């Protein structure tokens, strides 16, 4: 059973997930492994210049990206849009997408994914 938790961001180590390249790092702040969550995956990510996640699609998962700092190129369904601080992006299931840091400094954003598993 899940239990409430309070954690400082420093307590969660950086990870580079499969399909993420060039210094595309994330901290799984609320995740089954770190908080015992069942329905939500909440991460903060920092991508160094030129870092990216390859274009991918989720079967059932919805995602929200909230850009906190920096600038990047967000590709959604073949169309590229520049995203910057305070942009919030919603990605429904089945839509190909990727994000790449095209700016001069780090690109930092929150990613919320639900459900945790993409299903079969």
BELRA-V342741 format. One line per field, one symbol per residue. ss: DSSP state (H for helix, E for strand, L for the rest). psi: psi as a letter, one per 30 degrees, with the letter a starting at -180 (. if undefined). Layout:
# BELRA-V342741
ss: ???
psi: ???
This chain:
# BELRA-V342741
ss: LLLLLLLLHHHLLLELLLLEELLEEEEEEELLLLLLLLLLEEEEEEELLLLEEEEELLLLLEEEEEEEELEEEEEELLEEEEEELLLEEEELLLLLEEEEELLLLLEEEEEEEELLLLLL
psi: kklllkkkeffklkkjlkfklghjkljiejleeefgkffkjjlkkkklkfllklklkkefkkkkkjkekakljjkjhfkkkkkakgkkkkjllgjkllkkjgafakjklkkkkklekfl.
